[in-house]
């Protein structure tokens, strides 16, 4: 059984397909539901690998168009490869 500390750390999240880069850009607040399936080395440290079951994006919109990518809030669906 793999166990990880509850403090802040990096991880690798994997899933089938890919997500729109505009919706998962750097510093985007996401909630991830999934399970740890293993570990990999990242920047010289072991990090957990998480298989994504659901990915929820929180809006980064303070003002602007509700149709712009940074204003989207909701469950993200991966695009198929």
KELUM-462282 format. One record per residue (C-alpha): residue number from 1; residue in three letters; chain; y, x, z. Coordinates in pm, 1 decimal, always signed. Each point is the difference from the previous one (the first is absolute). Layout:
REM KELUM-462282
NODE  resi  resn  chain         Y         X         Z
NODE   NUM   ala      A         Y         X         Z
...
END
This chain:
REM KELUM-462282
NODE  resi  resn  chain         Y         X         Z
NODE     1   unk      A      +0.0      +0.0      +0.0
NODE     2   unk      A    +342.0    +135.1     -96.3
NODE     3   unk      A    +277.1     -37.3    +254.4
NODE     4   unk      A    +367.2     +81.4     -40.8
NODE     5   unk      A    +281.5     +27.4    +252.9
NODE     6   unk      A    +235.3    -298.5     +21.8
NODE     7   unk      A    +312.4    +211.4     -45.3
NODE     8   unk      A    +190.8     +26.6    -327.9
NODE     9   unk      A    -178.9    +197.2    -270.4
NODE    10   unk      A     -57.0     +23.6    -372.1
NODE    11   unk      A    -291.0    -164.8    -179.5
NODE    12   unk      A    -132.2     -58.5    -351.9
NODE    13   unk      A     -39.2    -362.1    -114.3
NODE    14   unk      A    -227.9     -79.9    -294.5
NODE    15   unk      A     -84.4    -315.4    -188.2
NODE    16   unk      A    -110.4    -136.0    -335.1
NODE    17   unk      A    +278.6      +5.9    -258.5
NODE    18   unk      A    +355.4    +114.1     +64.2
NODE    19   unk      A    +322.6    -142.5    +141.8
NODE    20   unk      A    +339.3     -25.2    -173.2
NODE    21   unk      A    +193.7    +317.3     +91.2
NODE    22   unk      A    +321.7    -201.5     +47.3
NODE    23   unk      A    -170.4    -203.1    +272.5
NODE    24   unk      A    -159.3    +290.3    +189.6
NODE    25   unk      A    +272.6    +263.9     -40.6
NODE    26   unk      A     +63.7    +268.3    +261.1
NODE    27   unk      A    +130.8    -139.7    +332.2
NODE    28   unk      A    -118.0    -355.9     -78.9
NODE    29   unk      A    -120.4    -186.2    +309.3
NODE    30   unk      A    -358.7    -117.9     -54.2
NODE    31   unk      A    -267.8    -157.7    +215.9
NODE    32   unk      A    -351.5    +105.9     -90.6
NODE    33   unk      A    -323.2    -179.8     +84.9
NODE    34   unk      A    -314.9    +198.6     -64.9
NODE    35   unk      A    -267.4    +218.6    +148.4
NODE    36   unk      A     -42.5    +371.7     +51.3
NODE    37   unk      A    -266.0    +124.5    -242.0
NODE    38   unk      A     +17.1    +374.6     +54.5
NODE    39   unk      A    +236.4    +292.9     +16.5
NODE    40   unk      A    +160.2    +254.7    -233.4
NODE    41   unk      A    +211.0    +307.2     +45.2
NODE    42   unk      A    +373.2     -52.3     -62.5
NODE    43   unk      A    +248.0    +284.3     +51.0
NODE    44   unk      A    -267.1    +192.6    +188.1
NODE    45   unk      A     -82.0    -279.9    +245.4
NODE    46   unk      A    -277.4    -260.7      +3.3
NODE    47   unk      A    +138.7    -349.5     -61.1
NODE    48   unk      A    -176.3    -337.4     -11.2
NODE    49   unk      A     -77.7    -164.3    -334.2
NODE    50   unk      A     +57.4    -376.7     +14.6
NODE    51   unk      A    -149.1    -246.8    -248.2
NODE    52   unk      A    +267.1    -265.0     -63.7
NODE    53   unk      A     -99.6    -363.8     +56.5
NODE    54   unk      A    +356.9    -138.3      -4.5
NODE    55   unk      A    +343.6    +156.7     -46.9
NODE    56   unk      A    +314.4    -186.1    +110.4
NODE    57   unk      A    +349.7    +114.4     -98.7
NODE    58   unk      A    +299.5     -68.5    +224.0
NODE    59   unk      A    +336.2     -55.0    -173.2
NODE    60   unk      A    +249.2    +288.4     -16.0
NODE    61   unk      A    +269.7    -238.7    -121.2
NODE    62   unk      A    +323.8     -16.7    +194.2
NODE    63   unk      A    +183.4    -170.1    -282.0
NODE    64   unk      A     -51.6     -48.4    -370.2
NODE    65   unk      A    -223.8    -186.1    -235.9
NODE    66   unk      A    -318.6    -152.0    +136.1
NODE    67   unk      A    -160.3    +102.3    -332.0
NODE    68   unk      A     +59.6    +372.8     +43.9
NODE    69   unk      A    -306.6    +202.5    +111.4
NODE    70   unk      A    +157.7    +117.7    +326.8
NODE    71   unk      A     +45.6    -363.6    +109.3
NODE    72   unk      A    -364.5    -100.2     -47.6
NODE    73   unk      A    -190.3     -89.6    +313.6
NODE    74   unk      A    -362.5    -110.7      +3.3
NODE    75   unk      A    -360.2     +84.8     -72.7
NODE    76   unk      A     -40.1    +257.1    -278.5
NODE    77   unk      A    -280.7     -28.4    -251.5
NODE    78   unk      A    -125.7    +316.1    -172.0
NODE    79   unk      A     +13.3     +23.9    -376.5
NODE    80   unk      A    -336.0     +65.0    -157.7
NODE    81   unk      A     -51.4    +343.3    -161.5
END
